[in-house]
């Protein structure tokens, strides 16, 4: 039950970060268009699928957008910018999720 609740809460944080990151980068109407045309709401909880959905439209710009999203996610989690080597959206989201789960296990609020 706790794990399921934590997963849902993290998915909500990730979703908010994706929306806010895209809105900051390409504007609200651009964010809404991307969500609609790519069906991104289906892919938000799966970073690899999210990347695969974004790449055909944004190509190399996908990584820039993903970095903006990760920065927003880290801000929401109050995680200092963290260097994990070469950027990979999946790797950084995974790190954020582990950080989130540790905080939840300690009873900290977001």
C-alpha positions as a Python dict, from the first residue, in 0.01 Angstrom:
ca = {
    (1, 'X'): (0, 0, 0),
    (2, 'X'): (278, 244, 99),
    (3, 'X'): (483, 163, -211),
    (4, 'X'): (180, 204, -436),
    (5, 'X'): (100, 541, -278),
    (6, 'X'): (463, 654, -311),
    (7, 'X'): (472, 548, -678),
    (8, 'X'): (156, 743, -749),
    (9, 'X'): (287, 1050, -568),
    (10, 'X'): (617, 1035, -758),
    (11, 'X'): (429, 990, -1087),
    (12, 'X'): (231, 1305, -1004),
    (13, 'X'): (553, 1498, -930),
    (14, 'X'): (706, 1376, -1254),
    (15, 'X'): (394, 1469, -1448),
    (16, 'X'): (391, 1819, -1298),
    (17, 'X'): (762, 1855, -1377),
    (18, 'X'): (710, 1747, -1738),
    (19, 'X'): (423, 1991, -1783),
    (20, 'X'): (601, 2283, -1616),
    (21, 'X'): (931, 2210, -1790),
    (22, 'X'): (769, 2196, -2133),
    (23, 'X'): (557, 2501, -2058),
    (24, 'X'): (869, 2697, -1959),
    (25, 'X'): (1054, 2585, -2273),
    (26, 'X'): (788, 2596, -2545),
    (27, 'X'): (495, 2781, -2387),
    (28, 'X'): (163, 2656, -2259),
    (29, 'X'): (2, 2609, -2600),
    (30, 'X'): (313, 2424, -2723),
    (31, 'X'): (306, 2199, -2416),
    (32, 'X'): (-63, 2122, -2468),
    (33, 'X'): (-8, 2050, -2838),
    (34, 'X'): (281, 1815, -2762),
    (35, 'X'): (79, 1632, -2497),
    (36, 'X'): (-215, 1595, -2732),
    (37, 'X'): (-28, 1494, -3048),
    (38, 'X'): (220, 1261, -2880),
    (39, 'X'): (-16, 1121, -2619),
    (40, 'X'): (246, 1202, -2357),
    (41, 'X'): (19, 1149, -2060),
    (42, 'X'): (43, 775, -2137),
    (43, 'X'): (424, 783, -2126),
    (44, 'X'): (502, 1011, -1832),
    (45, 'X'): (566, 736, -1579),
    (46, 'X'): (800, 553, -1821),
    (47, 'X'): (1105, 771, -1897),
    (48, 'X'): (1225, 551, -2183),
    (49, 'X'): (884, 556, -2355),
    (50, 'X'): (863, 931, -2293),
    (51, 'X'): (1198, 983, -2466),
    (52, 'X'): (1093, 758, -2756),
    (53, 'X'): (771, 957, -2801),
    (54, 'X'): (950, 1294, -2790),
    (55, 'X'): (1250, 1217, -3010),
    (56, 'X'): (1080, 1202, -3353),
    (57, 'X'): (940, 1552, -3302),
    (58, 'X'): (1228, 1731, -3128),
    (59, 'X'): (1530, 1520, -3235),
    (60, 'X'): (1842, 1652, -3057),
    (61, 'X'): (1628, 1914, -2883),
    (62, 'X'): (1468, 1630, -2686),
    (63, 'X'): (1771, 1615, -2456),
    (64, 'X'): (1749, 1989, -2390),
    (65, 'X'): (1381, 1955, -2298),
    (66, 'X'): (1453, 1650, -2081),
    (67, 'X'): (1724, 1843, -1894),
    (68, 'X'): (1475, 2122, -1828),
    (69, 'X'): (1225, 1865, -1699),
    (70, 'X'): (1484, 1699, -1474),
    (71, 'X'): (1587, 2037, -1335),
    (72, 'X'): (1221, 2108, -1251),
    (73, 'X'): (1184, 1763, -1092),
    (74, 'X'): (1499, 1811, -882),
    (75, 'X'): (1370, 2155, -776),
    (76, 'X'): (1042, 2002, -660),
    (77, 'X'): (1232, 1734, -467),
    (78, 'X'): (1476, 1988, -328),
    (79, 'X'): (1767, 1789, -473),
    (80, 'X'): (2074, 1993, -559),
    (81, 'X'): (2182, 1959, -917),
    (82, 'X'): (2347, 1624, -924),
    (83, 'X'): (2599, 1503, -1180),
    (84, 'X'): (2555, 1136, -1270),
    (85, 'X'): (2786, 1131, -1569),
    (86, 'X'): (2649, 1147, -1922),
    (87, 'X'): (2292, 1271, -1923),
    (88, 'X'): (2025, 1011, -1967),
    (89, 'X'): (1664, 1101, -1892),
    (90, 'X'): (1592, 753, -1761),
    (91, 'X'): (1899, 757, -1533),
    (92, 'X'): (1822, 1099, -1384),
    (93, 'X'): (1453, 1025, -1330),
    (94, 'X'): (1554, 696, -1164),
    (95, 'X'): (1789, 885, -931),
    (96, 'X'): (1509, 1132, -848),
    (97, 'X'): (1271, 845, -774),
    (98, 'X'): (1520, 678, -538),
    (99, 'X'): (1576, 1010, -364),
    (100, 'X'): (1199, 1057, -333),
    (101, 'X'): (1152, 705, -193),
    (102, 'X'): (1427, 757, 68),
    (103, 'X'): (1256, 1073, 185),
    (104, 'X'): (918, 904, 200),
    (105, 'X'): (1067, 619, 404),
    (106, 'X'): (1206, 875, 650),
    (107, 'X'): (861, 1035, 672),
    (108, 'X'): (962, 1363, 509),
    (109, 'X'): (701, 1567, 327),
    (110, 'X'): (756, 1708, -23),
}
